[in-house]
């Protein structure tokens, strides 16, 4: 019969040596010299005396511990060692944690994703998973997640209007599932089952001026810009080289050879895969006479430092993302008409439509990965001489737009990338 009561347990005081207060059927409470109260169960299994811990008091009360004792004794009666059963359960829980979606995702991110993409890209992927996926799916075994559960998590992202984020999160989840399959922790990837289930991403192109007359207005506004000379130089150079805004504002003097009239942007600063950033060739930008004139005028101002366009606060950093954008706004060109990235679209459109330049040459200058009819990717430094001629023709064309001269389209005789040596027809 039970002998312990709650009053006895509450009033049990520690002494110099451990004290055991026995209840019934092998259950007792051990009071340590420091005051801790531990429930223990003595039992025999396969002829051997064993001891099982059943928790502490008061976290585990008298009624609860008697239920645990009875469960343990039932296991013994069934030929199961309660201690071994507990270890097996603990191991099972540990395995479930190791194979949870979050654990596998973090392993994939650390061992695979970080080696494939830039540090910034990898960081954004992890933040996306931590904020939008782990709270709902992170604790589930990766091999038990089905399409409806995955869709529910993506719907939460959609609900706040982040449609593109939902698509990117789903893409990352697919990579985690495929990694799980490769490492033997899942048998299939449920993300293809969601094909067409998410709201479509509505692509909004960067605003760009492509009307020649309005381009002339923009160039004249830049010419008369009254702000900082360094910002004015960046505005003047942007349409002539039409590189990405980050590539322009982070440009370093060491990358320029003014005598050879070219700018070599290191692969590490280009928009490329991590492998291409490490081992790819520099992107060569030929410099027109107009671009060289701007650089030579800028050199006395910033040539003693690292960057062409340093931050006005410290020369240790390049100008901010908003440097060119703010200047465009002050000149009266709103965000829905022109952006820093818009100089690329401006050049891409007018070179093709007004100057009739071959697409392959334009794409090479834009540093896009394009393919020929056989599917071979053009090398980014191909068409160098053709691009040099194109950029000079482009600079001359912009001068005429800026001065308001009438522009007569050239004859349609395109630069051909195959079959003969490409040439650029001169403006008539």
ChimeraX attribute file (.defattr): number of C-alpha atoms within 10 A of each C-alpha:
attribute: neighborCount
match mode: 1-to-1
recipient: residues
	/A:1	6
	/A:2	10
	/A:3	10
	/A:4	16
	/A:5	10
	/A:6	12
	/A:7	8
	/A:8	11
	/A:9	17
	/A:10	11
	/A:11	8
	/A:12	17
	/A:13	15
	/A:14	16
	/A:15	12
	/A:16	8
	/A:17	10
	/A:18	14
	/A:19	17
	/A:20	17
	/A:21	15
	/A:22	17
	/A:23	17
	/A:24	13
	/A:25	15
	/A:26	14
	/A:27	26
	/A:28	21
	/A:29	24
	/A:30	21
	/A:31	22
	/A:32	17
	/A:33	14
	/A:34	12
	/A:35	13
	/A:36	15
	/A:37	24
	/A:38	18
	/A:39	24
	/A:40	21
	/A:41	23
	/A:42	14
	/A:43	20
	/A:44	13
	/A:45	14
	/A:46	10
	/A:47	7
	/A:48	7
	/A:49	9
	/A:50	14
	/A:51	14
	/A:52	16
	/A:53	13
	/A:54	20
	/A:55	17
	/A:56	16
	/A:57	18
	/A:58	13
	/A:59	10
	/A:60	15
	/A:61	14
	/A:62	17
	/A:63	10
	/A:64	12
	/A:65	21
	/A:66	20
	/A:67	11
	/A:68	16
	/A:69	24
	/A:70	13
	/A:71	13
	/A:72	22
	/A:73	20
	/A:74	14
	/A:75	14
	/A:76	17
	/A:77	11
	/A:78	9
	/A:79	11
	/A:80	15
	/A:81	19
	/A:82	21
	/A:83	17
	/A:84	10
	/A:85	13
	/A:86	13
	/A:87	11
	/A:88	12
	/A:89	12
	/A:90	12
	/A:91	12
	/A:92	12
	/A:93	12
	/A:94	12
	/A:95	12
	/A:96	16
	/A:97	18
	/A:98	17
	/A:99	20
	/A:100	22
	/A:101	26
	/A:102	23
	/A:103	19
	/A:104	22
	/A:105	26
	/A:106	16
	/A:107	16
	/A:108	18
	/A:109	21
	/A:110	13
	/A:111	11
	/A:112	14
	/A:113	22
	/A:114	17
	/A:115	14
	/A:116	15
	/A:117	17
	/A:118	17
	/A:119	13
	/A:120	9
	/A:121	13
	/A:122	17
	/A:123	14
	/A:124	11
	/A:125	19
	/A:126	19
	/A:127	12
	/A:128	17
	/A:129	21
	/A:130	16
	/A:131	11
	/A:132	19
	/A:133	24
	/A:134	18
	/A:135	12
	/A:136	15
	/A:137	19
	/A:138	19
	/A:139	16
	/A:140	17
	/A:141	20
	/A:142	28
	/A:143	19
	/A:144	13
	/A:145	18
	/A:146	14
	/A:147	15
	/A:148	12
	/A:149	14
	/A:150	19
	/A:151	19
	/A:152	13
	/A:153	20
	/A:154	24
	/A:155	18
	/A:156	15
	/A:157	20
	/A:158	17
	/A:159	10
	/A:160	8
	/A:161	11
	/A:162	14
	/A:163	19
	/A:164	17
	/A:165	16
	/A:166	26
	/A:167	18
	/A:168	15
	/A:169	22
	/A:170	22
	/A:171	14
	/A:172	21
	/A:173	21
	/A:174	17
	/A:175	19
	/A:176	24
	/A:177	25
	/A:178	20
	/A:179	20
	/A:180	23
	/A:181	16
	/A:182	12
	/A:183	11
	/A:184	10
	/A:185	18
	/A:186	18
	/A:187	15
	/A:188	18
	/A:189	21
	/A:190	20
	/A:191	19
	/A:192	13
	/A:193	13
	/A:194	14
	/A:195	8
	/A:196	8
	/A:197	11
	/A:198	16
	/A:199	12
	/A:200	11
	/A:201	12
	/A:202	8
	/A:203	7
	/A:204	6
	/A:205	9
	/A:206	16
	/A:207	18
	/A:208	21
	/A:209	22
	/A:210	18
	/A:211	12
	/A:212	18
	/A:213	13
	/A:214	13
	/A:215	19
	/A:216	20
	/A:217	16
	/A:218	20
	/A:219	19
	/A:220	16
	/A:221	17
	/A:222	21
	/A:223	14
	/A:224	10
	/A:225	19
	/A:226	13
	/A:227	12
	/A:228	10
	/A:229	14
	/A:230	19
	/A:231	23
	/A:232	21
	/A:233	20
	/A:234	22
	/A:235	24
	/A:236	19
	/A:237	20
	/A:238	22
	/A:239	23
	/A:240	21
	/A:241	23
	/A:242	23
	/A:243	22
	/A:244	18
	/A:245	20
	/A:246	17
	/A:247	15
	/A:248	20
	/A:249	24
	/A:250	20
	/A:251	22
	/A:252	21
	/A:253	19
	/A:254	14
	/A:255	16
	/A:256	19
	/A:257	14
	/A:258	16
	/A:259	7
	/A:260	9
	/A:261	15
	/A:262	18
	/A:263	21
	/A:264	17
	/A:265	22
	/A:266	17
	/A:267	19
	/A:268	18
	/A:269	14
	/A:270	18
	/A:271	15
	/A:272	17
	/A:273	15
	/A:274	18
	/A:275	14
	/A:276	16
	/A:277	18
	/A:278	12
	/A:279	10
	/A:280	16
	/A:281	16
	/A:282	19
	/A:283	21
	/A:284	22
	/A:285	24
	/A:286	26
	/A:287	26
	/A:288	21
	/A:289	14
	/A:290	16
	/A:291	23
	/A:292	18
	/A:293	13
	/A:294	15
	/A:295	22
	/A:296	12
	/A:297	13
	/A:298	18
	/A:299	13
	/A:300	9
	/A:301	13
	/A:302	18
	/A:303	17
	/A:304	10
	/A:305	15
	/A:306	18
	/A:307	21
	/A:308	27
	/A:309	28
	/A:310	22
	/A:311	17
	/A:312	14
	/A:313	9
	/A:314	9
	/A:315	15
	/A:316	12
	/A:317	15
	/A:318	22
	/A:319	24
	/A:320	15
	/A:321	13
	/A:322	10
	/A:323	19
	/A:324	20
	/A:325	20
	/A:326	17
	/A:327	20
	/A:328	22
	/A:329	14
	/A:330	13
	/A:331	16
	/A:332	13
	/A:333	17
	/A:334	14
	/A:335	15
	/A:336	10
	/A:337	15
	/A:338	21
	/A:339	22
	/A:340	27
	/A:341	20
	/A:342	22
	/A:343	26
	/A:344	22
	/A:345	20
	/A:346	20
	/A:347	23
	/A:348	19
	/A:349	18
	/A:350	18
	/A:351	20
	/A:352	14
	/A:353	12
	/A:354	17
	/A:355	24
	/A:356	19
	/A:357	25
	/A:358	20
	/A:359	17
	/A:360	21
	/A:361	24
	/A:362	21
	/A:363	16
	/A:364	22
	/A:365	28
	/A:366	20
	/A:367	21
	/A:368	16
	/A:369	14
	/A:370	16
	/A:371	12
	/A:372	11
	/A:373	6
	/A:374	6
	/A:375	8
	/A:376	10
	/A:377	12
	/A:378	18
	/A:379	15
	/A:380	21
	/A:381	16
	/A:382	16
	/A:383	21
	/A:384	16
	/A:385	14
	/A:386	21
	/A:387	24
	/A:388	20
	/A:389	19
	/A:390	27
	/A:391	26
	/A:392	18
	/A:393	19
	/A:394	21
	/A:395	20
	/A:396	17
	/A:397	19
	/A:398	21
	/A:399	16
	/A:400	14
	/A:401	21
	/A:402	21
	/A:403	12
	/A:404	14
	/A:405	12
	/A:406	9
	/A:407	14
	/A:408	10
	/A:409	12
	/A:410	15
	/A:411	13
	/A:412	12
	/A:413	13
	/A:414	17
	/A:415	20
	/A:416	16
	/A:417	17
	/A:418	9
	/A:419	6
	/A:420	8
	/A:421	10
	/A:422	16
	/A:423	19
	/A:424	19
	/A:425	18
	/A:426	11
	/A:427	15
	/A:428	8
